[in-house]
Amino acid sequence: MAGIEFAESAFKQLSPNIKIEKKFPDGRQANSGETLLTVSGPARAILTAERVALNFVQRLSGVATLTSQFVAAIKGTRAQILDTRKTTPGWRRFEKYAVSCGGGCNHRLGLFDMVLIKDNHLAALRNEKPNAIAAAVARAREKFPKLKIEVEADTLEQVEQAVNACADFILLDNMDLKQLRMAVKIVRGRVKTEASGGINLETVRAIAGTGVDFISVGALTHSARAVDVGLDFEN
């Protein structure tokens, strides 16, 4: 579950006379048919807040549920599940909160808390010496000395360059299992590794088995299905 407290807030903002009994706190697993909240008070306030409250619970519980499935799929490995910035506009903090309710870990909240050097940055620096990655990391270190730096690598050569440039993280983008194992071998624990790109519940276990530190899954927030939750008056 996720978003229960948001739903409570929606009801209480409509009337100070609404009373709420919470059956399931955020982060707990609920089964089909179970009651999450009981709400009593003025019918007008309850019905006015109904859709807002349900939107919070349905959407955020969907994110938390999908996250919990990924976390369960890699249980027993060293890897951790990360979210991404592929979030609904205006809902990033909410959806990342839901990821944490599902047992996942929050990765970059925005462009301000970590430097990510991507393929477009490297293309812009392709003529730099000794290589684009070294140049990009050096510039980032100079401009943002307190921030961690992550480099997106599409090839094993780029993995070596990122290690030599003393990046803090390497994002292993769309690599197959053999490449991931080789990348982990090249790194030898000197840099944190993050697998990313097209990962689903069928493939995530094998990816975790390659020895990567993190697995980032954009689907947690951009493709999670809303949970079916309703509000019904008792006779």
SVG drawing of the C-alpha trace seen along z (x, -y; Angstrom):
<svg xmlns="http://www.w3.org/2000/svg" viewBox="-28 -25 73 41">
<polyline fill="none" stroke="black" stroke-width="0.4" points="0.0,0.0 1.0,-3.6 -0.9,-6.8 -3.1,-6.0 -2.1,-9.1 -2.6,-11.2 -6.2,-9.9 -6.7,-10.8 -5.5,-14.3 -7.9,-14.7 -10.9,-13.7 -9.9,-15.8 -9.4,-19.0 -13.1,-18.8 -14.4,-18.6 -13.0,-18.7 -15.8,-16.4 -14.6,-13.4 -13.3,-10.5 -10.9,-8.0 -9.8,-4.6 -6.7,-3.3 -6.6,0.5 -3.4,0.6 -0.5,-1.8 1.7,-2.6 4.3,0.1 2.0,3.0 0.7,5.6 -3.1,5.9 -5.0,8.7 -8.0,8.4 -11.2,7.5 -9.7,6.1 -10.7,2.7 -8.0,0.1 -9.8,-2.8 -13.1,-3.4 -14.4,-7.0 -17.3,-8.5 -18.7,-12.0 -20.7,-14.4 -21.6,-12.6 -21.0,-15.7 -17.4,-16.0 -16.7,-12.3 -18.1,-12.2 -16.3,-15.4 -12.9,-14.0 -13.6,-10.5 -11.9,-10.7 -8.9,-12.6 -8.4,-10.1 -8.8,-7.1 -6.4,-8.6 -3.7,-8.8 -4.2,-5.3 -4.7,-3.6 -1.8,-5.2 0.7,-5.1 -0.2,-1.5 0.3,-0.4 3.8,-1.8 4.5,-0.2 3.1,3.1 5.2,3.3 8.3,2.3 7.7,5.0 7.5,7.6 10.9,6.5 12.4,6.5 11.0,10.0 12.4,11.2 16.0,10.4 15.8,11.5 19.0,13.1 21.2,11.3 23.4,8.3 21.6,6.0 19.1,3.3 16.2,1.9 16.4,-1.8 13.8,-4.1 14.4,-6.7 13.3,-10.3 10.7,-8.9 7.8,-10.1 4.5,-11.8 4.9,-15.6 4.1,-17.0 4.1,-13.6 7.8,-12.8 8.1,-13.0 4.9,-11.0 5.9,-8.3 9.4,-8.0 7.8,-7.7 5.7,-4.9 8.8,-3.1 10.3,-3.2 7.0,-1.8 7.5,1.1 11.0,1.8 12.9,0.0 15.6,-2.6 15.2,-6.2 17.8,-7.2 18.4,-10.8 15.5,-13.1 16.6,-15.7 19.5,-17.1 20.8,-18.8 21.8,-15.9 24.1,-13.8 25.8,-14.3 24.9,-11.8 27.1,-11.9 25.0,-10.4 25.6,-9.5 24.6,-12.9 27.2,-14.6 29.9,-12.2 28.9,-12.8 29.3,-16.6 32.8,-15.9 33.9,-13.3 37.0,-15.2 38.3,-15.8 41.5,-14.1 42.3,-11.5 38.7,-10.5 35.2,-12.1 34.5,-10.3 37.7,-11.5 37.0,-15.0 33.4,-15.0 34.3,-13.6 37.1,-16.1 34.8,-19.0 32.1,-17.8 34.5,-17.3 35.8,-20.9 32.3,-22.5 30.5,-20.3 33.2,-18.9 30.6,-17.7 28.4,-15.7 28.7,-12.0 29.3,-11.4 27.8,-8.6 28.8,-7.7 26.5,-5.9 28.5,-3.2 27.3,-1.4 30.5,0.6 33.1,2.4 35.7,-0.1 33.7,-2.9 33.5,-1.0 37.3,-0.9 37.4,-4.6 34.9,-5.5 36.9,-3.5 40.1,-5.2 38.4,-8.6 37.4,-7.8 33.6,-8.0 31.6,-7.1 29.0,-5.0 28.8,-3.4 25.4,-2.9 25.6,0.2 23.1,-0.7 21.3,2.1 24.1,4.6 23.4,8.3 24.3,10.8 27.7,11.6 28.6,7.9 27.3,7.2 29.5,10.0 32.5,8.6 31.8,5.1 31.6,6.2 34.9,8.1 36.5,5.0 35.3,2.8 36.4,5.1 34.5,3.2 36.3,-0.1 33.1,-1.7 29.4,-1.0 27.6,0.5 24.0,0.0 22.3,2.1 19.6,0.3 17.5,0.6 14.4,2.6 14.5,4.6 11.4,6.6 10.2,9.1 11.3,12.0 14.9,10.7 15.7,9.0 16.8,12.1 19.4,13.0 20.7,9.5 21.0,9.3 23.0,12.6 25.7,10.9 27.0,9.1 25.8,5.5 25.2,3.3 22.0,1.7 19.3,2.3 17.3,-0.8 13.8,-0.2 11.9,-3.1 8.8,-1.0 8.2,-1.3 6.9,-4.8 6.1,-5.1 4.3,-1.8 2.8,-0.7 -0.8,0.3 -3.2,-1.4 -4.5,0.9 -8.3,1.4 -9.5,-0.4 -13.1,-1.6 -15.1,-3.6 -18.5,-2.1 -21.0,-3.3 -22.2,-0.7 -25.9,-0.1"/>
</svg>
